[in-house]
Amino acid sequence: MKTLIYTTNLLESREKIINNLDFLDDYKKDKQVDYLVTIKLNRPIRDTTQNGKYWIMLKAISLQSGYTDDELHECYKQKFNGKEIAGQIIGQSTTGLDEIDFEIYYKKVKQHGESFFNAYIGKPEDKSYALWIQNTKERYDAQFLSL
């Protein structure tokens, strides 16, 4: 049995949670069962626009650094989305990050790319942003097609 409770009103949420826990208590009386209750923030997962913006930025950093976008992605996952396992930092997938956490991750990667590699990364509010994206894609494709 899986029950999802979604609401934006805190008082209403508490009441729904309590009612569901009371129901589970009644349901459990004649059975030997345990429950796992998970409470988490309900925030939307990042969308394809955020993902596309991120990969264009990686292409721009790639042009300045000499590393591929995939190499940079692995490096940045480890640096900014890592988890320690047996004394090693392992980069975690970014696919589960919600919009807010992904934006924080994006800003860290952008700041590092600009400061460490001196990469120029266009901003959506710039009038020339669309041209920057097009030029970045064309330069990146040309660089790797010539190998």
Biotite code that builds the C-alpha atoms (Angstrom):
import biotite.structure as struc

atoms = struc.array([
    struc.Atom([0.000, 0.000, 0.000], chain_id="A", res_id=1, res_name="MET", atom_name="CA", element="C"),
    struc.Atom([1.354, 3.416, -0.966], chain_id="A", res_id=2, res_name="LYS", atom_name="CA", element="C"),
    struc.Atom([-0.276, 6.681, 0.046], chain_id="A", res_id=3, res_name="THR", atom_name="CA", element="C"),
    struc.Atom([0.791, 10.080, -1.232], chain_id="A", res_id=4, res_name="LEU", atom_name="CA", element="C"),
    struc.Atom([-0.298, 13.167, 0.660], chain_id="A", res_id=5, res_name="ILE", atom_name="CA", element="C"),
    struc.Atom([0.215, 16.477, -1.084], chain_id="A", res_id=6, res_name="TYR", atom_name="CA", element="C"),
    struc.Atom([-0.878, 19.815, 0.212], chain_id="A", res_id=7, res_name="THR", atom_name="CA", element="C"),
    struc.Atom([0.472, 23.311, 0.591], chain_id="A", res_id=8, res_name="THR", atom_name="CA", element="C"),
    struc.Atom([-1.298, 24.256, 3.807], chain_id="A", res_id=9, res_name="ASN", atom_name="CA", element="C"),
    struc.Atom([0.801, 23.221, 6.822], chain_id="A", res_id=10, res_name="LEU", atom_name="CA", element="C"),
    struc.Atom([-2.155, 22.760, 9.230], chain_id="A", res_id=11, res_name="LEU", atom_name="CA", element="C"),
    struc.Atom([-4.049, 20.765, 6.626], chain_id="A", res_id=12, res_name="GLU", atom_name="CA", element="C"),
    struc.Atom([-0.924, 18.662, 5.978], chain_id="A", res_id=13, res_name="SER", atom_name="CA", element="C"),
    struc.Atom([-0.528, 17.810, 9.656], chain_id="A", res_id=14, res_name="ARG", atom_name="CA", element="C"),
    struc.Atom([-4.149, 16.743, 9.893], chain_id="A", res_id=15, res_name="GLU", atom_name="CA", element="C"),
    struc.Atom([-3.848, 14.523, 6.803], chain_id="A", res_id=16, res_name="LYS", atom_name="CA", element="C"),
    struc.Atom([-0.644, 12.949, 8.092], chain_id="A", res_id=17, res_name="ILE", atom_name="CA", element="C"),
    struc.Atom([-2.169, 12.275, 11.527], chain_id="A", res_id=18, res_name="ILE", atom_name="CA", element="C"),
    struc.Atom([-5.303, 10.775, 9.961], chain_id="A", res_id=19, res_name="ASN", atom_name="CA", element="C"),
    struc.Atom([-3.217, 8.493, 7.752], chain_id="A", res_id=20, res_name="ASN", atom_name="CA", element="C"),
    struc.Atom([-1.017, 7.413, 10.677], chain_id="A", res_id=21, res_name="LEU", atom_name="CA", element="C"),
    struc.Atom([-4.153, 6.667, 12.725], chain_id="A", res_id=22, res_name="ASP", atom_name="CA", element="C"),
    struc.Atom([-5.450, 4.594, 9.802], chain_id="A", res_id=23, res_name="PHE", atom_name="CA", element="C"),
    struc.Atom([-2.177, 2.640, 9.654], chain_id="A", res_id=24, res_name="LEU", atom_name="CA", element="C"),
    struc.Atom([-2.366, 2.034, 13.405], chain_id="A", res_id=25, res_name="ASP", atom_name="CA", element="C"),
    struc.Atom([-5.884, 0.591, 13.048], chain_id="A", res_id=26, res_name="ASP", atom_name="CA", element="C"),
    struc.Atom([-4.861, -1.421, 9.971], chain_id="A", res_id=27, res_name="TYR", atom_name="CA", element="C"),
    struc.Atom([-1.869, -2.908, 11.770], chain_id="A", res_id=28, res_name="LYS", atom_name="CA", element="C"),
    struc.Atom([-3.746, -4.210, 14.835], chain_id="A", res_id=29, res_name="LYS", atom_name="CA", element="C"),
    struc.Atom([-4.155, -7.781, 13.587], chain_id="A", res_id=30, res_name="ASP", atom_name="CA", element="C"),
    struc.Atom([-1.024, -7.904, 11.423], chain_id="A", res_id=31, res_name="LYS", atom_name="CA", element="C"),
    struc.Atom([2.717, -8.069, 12.028], chain_id="A", res_id=32, res_name="GLN", atom_name="CA", element="C"),
    struc.Atom([3.828, -5.225, 9.761], chain_id="A", res_id=33, res_name="VAL", atom_name="CA", element="C"),
    struc.Atom([6.135, -2.246, 9.922], chain_id="A", res_id=34, res_name="ASP", atom_name="CA", element="C"),
    struc.Atom([5.864, 0.993, 7.984], chain_id="A", res_id=35, res_name="TYR", atom_name="CA", element="C"),
    struc.Atom([8.352, 3.396, 6.510], chain_id="A", res_id=36, res_name="LEU", atom_name="CA", element="C"),
    struc.Atom([7.055, 6.951, 6.411], chain_id="A", res_id=37, res_name="VAL", atom_name="CA", element="C"),
    struc.Atom([8.936, 9.475, 4.270], chain_id="A", res_id=38, res_name="THR", atom_name="CA", element="C"),
    struc.Atom([8.277, 13.190, 4.384], chain_id="A", res_id=39, res_name="ILE", atom_name="CA", element="C"),
    struc.Atom([10.005, 15.371, 1.830], chain_id="A", res_id=40, res_name="LYS", atom_name="CA", element="C"),
    struc.Atom([9.652, 18.710, 0.137], chain_id="A", res_id=41, res_name="LEU", atom_name="CA", element="C"),
    struc.Atom([7.596, 18.634, -2.994], chain_id="A", res_id=42, res_name="ASN", atom_name="CA", element="C"),
    struc.Atom([9.600, 20.661, -5.495], chain_id="A", res_id=43, res_name="ARG", atom_name="CA", element="C"),
    struc.Atom([9.495, 20.235, -9.256], chain_id="A", res_id=44, res_name="PRO", atom_name="CA", element="C"),
    struc.Atom([12.321, 18.299, -10.905], chain_id="A", res_id=45, res_name="ILE", atom_name="CA", element="C"),
    struc.Atom([14.455, 20.394, -13.242], chain_id="A", res_id=46, res_name="ARG", atom_name="CA", element="C"),
    struc.Atom([13.127, 20.715, -16.745], chain_id="A", res_id=47, res_name="ASP", atom_name="CA", element="C"),
    struc.Atom([14.727, 20.293, -20.172], chain_id="A", res_id=48, res_name="THR", atom_name="CA", element="C"),
    struc.Atom([15.361, 24.047, -20.428], chain_id="A", res_id=49, res_name="THR", atom_name="CA", element="C"),
    struc.Atom([17.573, 24.003, -17.332], chain_id="A", res_id=50, res_name="GLN", atom_name="CA", element="C"),
    struc.Atom([19.293, 20.863, -18.596], chain_id="A", res_id=51, res_name="ASN", atom_name="CA", element="C"),
    struc.Atom([19.938, 22.385, -22.023], chain_id="A", res_id=52, res_name="GLY", atom_name="CA", element="C"),
    struc.Atom([21.317, 25.588, -20.497], chain_id="A", res_id=53, res_name="LYS", atom_name="CA", element="C"),
    struc.Atom([23.672, 23.489, -18.355], chain_id="A", res_id=54, res_name="TYR", atom_name="CA", element="C"),
    struc.Atom([25.047, 21.472, -21.300], chain_id="A", res_id=55, res_name="TRP", atom_name="CA", element="C"),
    struc.Atom([25.566, 24.610, -23.416], chain_id="A", res_id=56, res_name="ILE", atom_name="CA", element="C"),
    struc.Atom([27.523, 26.065, -20.501], chain_id="A", res_id=57, res_name="MET", atom_name="CA", element="C"),
    struc.Atom([29.637, 22.881, -20.332], chain_id="A", res_id=58, res_name="LEU", atom_name="CA", element="C"),
    struc.Atom([30.318, 23.192, -24.076], chain_id="A", res_id=59, res_name="LYS", atom_name="CA", element="C"),
    struc.Atom([31.516, 26.775, -23.529], chain_id="A", res_id=60, res_name="ALA", atom_name="CA", element="C"),
    struc.Atom([33.793, 25.726, -20.679], chain_id="A", res_id=61, res_name="ILE", atom_name="CA", element="C"),
    struc.Atom([35.014, 22.822, -22.818], chain_id="A", res_id=62, res_name="SER", atom_name="CA", element="C"),
    struc.Atom([36.116, 25.205, -25.565], chain_id="A", res_id=63, res_name="LEU", atom_name="CA", element="C"),
    struc.Atom([38.208, 27.163, -23.047], chain_id="A", res_id=64, res_name="GLN", atom_name="CA", element="C"),
    struc.Atom([39.570, 24.256, -21.025], chain_id="A", res_id=65, res_name="SER", atom_name="CA", element="C"),
    struc.Atom([40.356, 21.564, -23.580], chain_id="A", res_id=66, res_name="GLY", atom_name="CA", element="C"),
    struc.Atom([38.272, 18.996, -21.678], chain_id="A", res_id=67, res_name="TYR", atom_name="CA", element="C"),
    struc.Atom([35.145, 17.433, -23.155], chain_id="A", res_id=68, res_name="THR", atom_name="CA", element="C"),
    struc.Atom([31.754, 18.366, -21.769], chain_id="A", res_id=69, res_name="ASP", atom_name="CA", element="C"),
    struc.Atom([31.373, 14.796, -20.461], chain_id="A", res_id=70, res_name="ASP", atom_name="CA", element="C"),
    struc.Atom([34.700, 15.029, -18.603], chain_id="A", res_id=71, res_name="GLU", atom_name="CA", element="C"),
    struc.Atom([33.671, 18.357, -17.110], chain_id="A", res_id=72, res_name="LEU", atom_name="CA", element="C"),
    struc.Atom([30.278, 16.964, -16.130], chain_id="A", res_id=73, res_name="HIS", atom_name="CA", element="C"),
    struc.Atom([31.929, 14.083, -14.238], chain_id="A", res_id=74, res_name="GLU", atom_name="CA", element="C"),
    struc.Atom([34.368, 16.476, -12.571], chain_id="A", res_id=75, res_name="CYS", atom_name="CA", element="C"),
    struc.Atom([31.627, 18.890, -11.504], chain_id="A", res_id=76, res_name="TYR", atom_name="CA", element="C"),
    struc.Atom([29.350, 16.122, -10.230], chain_id="A", res_id=77, res_name="LYS", atom_name="CA", element="C"),
    struc.Atom([32.177, 15.010, -7.961], chain_id="A", res_id=78, res_name="GLN", atom_name="CA", element="C"),
    struc.Atom([33.102, 18.561, -6.914], chain_id="A", res_id=79, res_name="LYS", atom_name="CA", element="C"),
    struc.Atom([29.612, 19.983, -6.356], chain_id="A", res_id=80, res_name="PHE", atom_name="CA", element="C"),
    struc.Atom([27.281, 16.966, -6.079], chain_id="A", res_id=81, res_name="ASN", atom_name="CA", element="C"),
    struc.Atom([29.516, 14.382, -4.478], chain_id="A", res_id=82, res_name="GLY", atom_name="CA", element="C"),
    struc.Atom([28.997, 11.847, -1.755], chain_id="A", res_id=83, res_name="LYS", atom_name="CA", element="C"),
    struc.Atom([31.705, 10.257, 0.342], chain_id="A", res_id=84, res_name="GLU", atom_name="CA", element="C"),
    struc.Atom([31.814, 6.494, -0.015], chain_id="A", res_id=85, res_name="ILE", atom_name="CA", element="C"),
    struc.Atom([34.599, 4.498, 1.658], chain_id="A", res_id=86, res_name="ALA", atom_name="CA", element="C"),
    struc.Atom([36.811, 7.572, 1.896], chain_id="A", res_id=87, res_name="GLY", atom_name="CA", element="C"),
    struc.Atom([36.320, 8.570, -1.752], chain_id="A", res_id=88, res_name="GLN", atom_name="CA", element="C"),
    struc.Atom([34.145, 11.375, -3.129], chain_id="A", res_id=89, res_name="ILE", atom_name="CA", element="C"),
    struc.Atom([31.852, 9.944, -5.796], chain_id="A", res_id=90, res_name="ILE", atom_name="CA", element="C"),
    struc.Atom([29.913, 12.249, -8.120], chain_id="A", res_id=91, res_name="GLY", atom_name="CA", element="C"),
    struc.Atom([26.168, 11.708, -7.834], chain_id="A", res_id=92, res_name="GLN", atom_name="CA", element="C"),
    struc.Atom([23.758, 11.971, -10.751], chain_id="A", res_id=93, res_name="SER", atom_name="CA", element="C"),
    struc.Atom([22.161, 15.389, -11.178], chain_id="A", res_id=94, res_name="THR", atom_name="CA", element="C"),
    struc.Atom([18.963, 13.982, -12.690], chain_id="A", res_id=95, res_name="THR", atom_name="CA", element="C"),
    struc.Atom([17.192, 13.841, -9.317], chain_id="A", res_id=96, res_name="GLY", atom_name="CA", element="C"),
    struc.Atom([17.940, 17.439, -8.386], chain_id="A", res_id=97, res_name="LEU", atom_name="CA", element="C"),
    struc.Atom([14.894, 19.661, -8.204], chain_id="A", res_id=98, res_name="ASP", atom_name="CA", element="C"),
    struc.Atom([14.756, 23.085, -9.882], chain_id="A", res_id=99, res_name="GLU", atom_name="CA", element="C"),
    struc.Atom([16.147, 24.941, -6.884], chain_id="A", res_id=100, res_name="ILE", atom_name="CA", element="C"),
    struc.Atom([18.996, 22.517, -6.120], chain_id="A", res_id=101, res_name="ASP", atom_name="CA", element="C"),
    struc.Atom([19.906, 22.280, -9.807], chain_id="A", res_id=102, res_name="PHE", atom_name="CA", element="C"),
    struc.Atom([20.065, 26.079, -10.074], chain_id="A", res_id=103, res_name="GLU", atom_name="CA", element="C"),
    struc.Atom([22.449, 26.139, -7.092], chain_id="A", res_id=104, res_name="ILE", atom_name="CA", element="C"),
    struc.Atom([24.556, 23.426, -8.758], chain_id="A", res_id=105, res_name="TYR", atom_name="CA", element="C"),
    struc.Atom([24.486, 25.341, -12.083], chain_id="A", res_id=106, res_name="TYR", atom_name="CA", element="C"),
    struc.Atom([25.699, 28.554, -10.407], chain_id="A", res_id=107, res_name="LYS", atom_name="CA", element="C"),
    struc.Atom([28.600, 26.717, -8.726], chain_id="A", res_id=108, res_name="LYS", atom_name="CA", element="C"),
    struc.Atom([29.676, 25.171, -12.052], chain_id="A", res_id=109, res_name="VAL", atom_name="CA", element="C"),
    struc.Atom([29.339, 28.537, -13.818], chain_id="A", res_id=110, res_name="LYS", atom_name="CA", element="C"),
    struc.Atom([31.386, 30.353, -11.182], chain_id="A", res_id=111, res_name="GLN", atom_name="CA", element="C"),
    struc.Atom([34.099, 27.690, -11.320], chain_id="A", res_id=112, res_name="HIS", atom_name="CA", element="C"),
    struc.Atom([34.205, 27.694, -15.128], chain_id="A", res_id=113, res_name="GLY", atom_name="CA", element="C"),
    struc.Atom([34.495, 31.464, -15.247], chain_id="A", res_id=114, res_name="GLU", atom_name="CA", element="C"),
    struc.Atom([37.129, 31.754, -12.515], chain_id="A", res_id=115, res_name="SER", atom_name="CA", element="C"),
    struc.Atom([39.235, 28.617, -13.086], chain_id="A", res_id=116, res_name="PHE", atom_name="CA", element="C"),
    struc.Atom([39.114, 28.374, -16.907], chain_id="A", res_id=117, res_name="PHE", atom_name="CA", element="C"),
    struc.Atom([38.342, 32.041, -17.587], chain_id="A", res_id=118, res_name="ASN", atom_name="CA", element="C"),
    struc.Atom([35.426, 30.845, -19.738], chain_id="A", res_id=119, res_name="ALA", atom_name="CA", element="C"),
    struc.Atom([32.865, 33.313, -21.030], chain_id="A", res_id=120, res_name="TYR", atom_name="CA", element="C"),
    struc.Atom([29.361, 32.061, -20.301], chain_id="A", res_id=121, res_name="ILE", atom_name="CA", element="C"),
    struc.Atom([26.469, 34.009, -21.781], chain_id="A", res_id=122, res_name="GLY", atom_name="CA", element="C"),
    struc.Atom([23.515, 35.094, -19.682], chain_id="A", res_id=123, res_name="LYS", atom_name="CA", element="C"),
    struc.Atom([19.868, 34.658, -20.761], chain_id="A", res_id=124, res_name="PRO", atom_name="CA", element="C"),
    struc.Atom([19.198, 38.354, -20.099], chain_id="A", res_id=125, res_name="GLU", atom_name="CA", element="C"),
    struc.Atom([21.890, 39.380, -22.624], chain_id="A", res_id=126, res_name="ASP", atom_name="CA", element="C"),
    struc.Atom([20.558, 40.479, -26.014], chain_id="A", res_id=127, res_name="LYS", atom_name="CA", element="C"),
    struc.Atom([23.180, 38.316, -27.704], chain_id="A", res_id=128, res_name="SER", atom_name="CA", element="C"),
    struc.Atom([22.405, 35.163, -25.676], chain_id="A", res_id=129, res_name="TYR", atom_name="CA", element="C"),
    struc.Atom([20.806, 33.244, -28.564], chain_id="A", res_id=130, res_name="ALA", atom_name="CA", element="C"),
    struc.Atom([23.779, 34.089, -30.785], chain_id="A", res_id=131, res_name="LEU", atom_name="CA", element="C"),
    struc.Atom([26.185, 32.992, -28.029], chain_id="A", res_id=132, res_name="TRP", atom_name="CA", element="C"),
    struc.Atom([24.395, 29.627, -27.793], chain_id="A", res_id=133, res_name="ILE", atom_name="CA", element="C"),
    struc.Atom([24.531, 29.143, -31.571], chain_id="A", res_id=134, res_name="GLN", atom_name="CA", element="C"),
    struc.Atom([28.215, 30.108, -31.777], chain_id="A", res_id=135, res_name="ASN", atom_name="CA", element="C"),
    struc.Atom([29.113, 27.870, -28.846], chain_id="A", res_id=136, res_name="THR", atom_name="CA", element="C"),
    struc.Atom([27.381, 24.880, -30.451], chain_id="A", res_id=137, res_name="LYS", atom_name="CA", element="C"),
    struc.Atom([28.994, 25.528, -33.843], chain_id="A", res_id=138, res_name="GLU", atom_name="CA", element="C"),
    struc.Atom([32.504, 26.019, -32.396], chain_id="A", res_id=139, res_name="ARG", atom_name="CA", element="C"),
    struc.Atom([32.141, 22.951, -30.183], chain_id="A", res_id=140, res_name="TYR", atom_name="CA", element="C"),
    struc.Atom([30.872, 20.754, -33.033], chain_id="A", res_id=141, res_name="ASP", atom_name="CA", element="C"),
    struc.Atom([33.623, 21.996, -35.355], chain_id="A", res_id=142, res_name="ALA", atom_name="CA", element="C"),
    struc.Atom([36.292, 21.310, -32.730], chain_id="A", res_id=143, res_name="GLN", atom_name="CA", element="C"),
    struc.Atom([35.234, 17.707, -32.219], chain_id="A", res_id=144, res_name="PHE", atom_name="CA", element="C"),
    struc.Atom([34.370, 16.970, -35.845], chain_id="A", res_id=145, res_name="LEU", atom_name="CA", element="C"),
    struc.Atom([37.944, 17.842, -36.822], chain_id="A", res_id=146, res_name="SER", atom_name="CA", element="C"),
    struc.Atom([39.475, 15.186, -34.506], chain_id="A", res_id=147, res_name="LEU", atom_name="CA", element="C"),
])
